[in-house]
Amino acid sequence: MNKLSPSVDVNLGRQGRLVIPAALRRSLGFEEGDTLVAREEAGRLVLEKPETIKQRLKARFAQVPNDRSLVDELIAERREEAKQEAAE
């Protein structure tokens, strides 16, 4: 739905409830009972399926070699920062 598509007005109902129009739900692959992750991004409401988020993250980190541990690198960075702060 990232292509330029017609805008649809959606009214905010009681208790903050939104009804996503059927055509938009179909276009996005949203089905009744789906769990969506909601977040604010640059003043916009973004709704995504958890699977979509996982796919985006996998693609983002696909170039990281299997023998490289980003977790280990982060821990090493944090330990180095802690050492520097303790020395000050």
C-alpha positions in Angstrom: 0.0 0.0 0.0 3.1 2.2 -0.2 2.1 3.2 -3.7 0.1 6.3 -4.1 -3.3 5.1 -3.2 -6.5 7.0 -2.6 -6.9 8.3 1.0 -9.7 6.9 3.1 -11.3 8.8 6.0 -11.5 6.8 9.2 -13.4 8.0 12.2 -12.1 7.5 15.7 -14.9 5.8 17.7 -15.6 5.3 21.4 -12.7 4.2 23.5 -10.3 5.1 20.6 -11.5 2.3 18.3 -10.8 2.5 14.6 -12.5 0.5 11.8 -10.1 -0.2 8.9 -12.0 -0.2 5.7 -12.3 -3.6 4.0 -10.4 -2.7 0.8 -7.5 -1.4 2.9 -7.5 -4.5 5.1 -7.4 -6.7 2.0 -4.7 -4.7 0.4 -2.6 -5.0 3.6 -3.4 -8.6 4.2 -5.1 -7.9 7.6 -7.6 -10.5 8.6 -10.1 -10.7 11.5 -8.3 -11.8 14.6 -4.8 -10.7 13.5 -2.6 -9.1 16.1 -1.1 -5.8 15.0 1.7 -3.8 16.5 0.9 -0.1 16.8 3.5 2.6 17.1 3.9 6.3 16.6 6.4 7.3 13.9 7.0 10.9 13.0 3.5 11.9 14.1 1.8 9.1 12.3 0.1 5.9 13.5 1.7 2.8 12.0 0.0 -0.6 12.3 1.9 -3.7 11.3 1.7 -7.5 11.7 4.5 -8.9 13.8 5.6 -11.1 10.8 6.1 -8.0 8.7 8.4 -6.5 11.3 10.4 -9.7 11.6 10.8 -9.8 7.8 12.0 -6.2 7.7 14.5 -6.8 10.5 15.8 -10.0 8.8 16.3 -8.1 5.6 18.0 -5.2 7.4 20.6 -7.6 9.0 20.9 -10.1 6.2 24.3 -8.7 5.2 25.7 -9.5 8.7 28.0 -12.6 8.4 26.9 -15.6 10.4 30.2 -15.7 12.3 29.7 -12.2 13.6 27.8 -11.7 16.9 26.3 -8.2 17.1 25.3 -9.1 20.7 28.9 -9.8 21.7 30.0 -6.6 20.0 27.4 -4.6 21.9 28.4 -6.1 25.2 32.0 -5.4 24.6 31.2 -1.8 23.7 29.1 -1.4 26.9 31.9 -2.9 29.0 34.5 -0.5 27.5 32.2 2.5 28.1 31.7 1.3 31.7 35.5 1.1 32.2 36.0 4.6 30.8 33.2 6.0 33.1 34.7 4.3 36.1 38.1 5.7 35.3 36.8 9.3 35.2 
